[in-house]
Amino acid sequence: MAEVSLKGEQRVFMTGNEVCAWAAVAAKADIMYGYPITPQNEIMHYWTRLAPKYGKRFLQTEDEISAGFTTLGGVISGRKAFTATAGPGNVLMQESAGMAEMMRLPIVYIIQQRGGPSTATVIYAQQETTLTTFGGNGEGHRIVYSTATHQELFDYTIKSFNAAWTYRFPAFVLGDGYQAKMREPLTIYDPEEKGMNLVKPTPILGDTEKPDRQIKHIRNTYNTEDELYEVVMNHQRDWEKMAGEIVEWDAKGCEDADVIFLTHGIVSRAALTAYNQLRAEGKKVGYFRPITLRPFPGKQLKDAIKGAKKLLVAESAYGQLLKLVQHEIFGSTIEIAPMLRPGVGITTEEIIEEYNKL
């Protein structure tokens, strides 16, 4: 692993998994609990190499269910704890994510998506979008950042810890196998040196180092429908208040566009290049990218498409982003042109070819 430092700013050339481990150090995470699954394995590997140098800890569990729940235990004891997984492991961790939603536990999950369903491939997909945004048997009270670059993997991993501990909802960094394995340059830094306030963790059930600590009671089980309704609606109100404060998106050229490209994650890189090329040719195209998939920038998308004729939705899944979009712009008459490629990458040339068909 490259000899790098978080002092000052430093340009580095890393894999995405290595970036995530460094970002967790930069965020002052205390411990990672994990279980191996491709393509996120190297997050664990790099973290264990960094741990002795930075006074961090790691526990490998017997499976992903245990990894999720031991991470919750770390959070409850007041540690900045996180885990990472992909594919079937993401499925298994949804039980802990649901518990985190109900008990308002600030757990952080890093997801490097792989193909599905089931074992499928270990390479790449965007087929965990629905799972990550609305997995489990709750209402999706969670935060989901969809990254496109290694710089974003670094920035949003740090941001996910802050968001989780500020609002007390579980936070996900939704990457993918391509980002996990490829190398590209980015700038790493100490966020506090840049003036960012890192939210300090606090014990949720009391300070484990003080035997006489005050007893607290947190619950994820309720006796009646009315009791559950009151709790969930309180969470919903908190979530809606938070949504307006953390929602993020990127929009370019939508004001006069006839066709708008809508993508998320790494596919947005191809869409942005296609947008720049076509704009240079004088074509009236726009670009819209939700950075937070949960909460989704629905109001901003509605504003962006007001004057457009068509919305080209491109994703490496069969309509998971499309469903989010359709829900958010319900009532709009804009024509949607879906470009659905489950489990395979999408290139700039393919987006331009699809545009030309329109």
Disulfide bonds with the S-S distance in Angstrom:
none
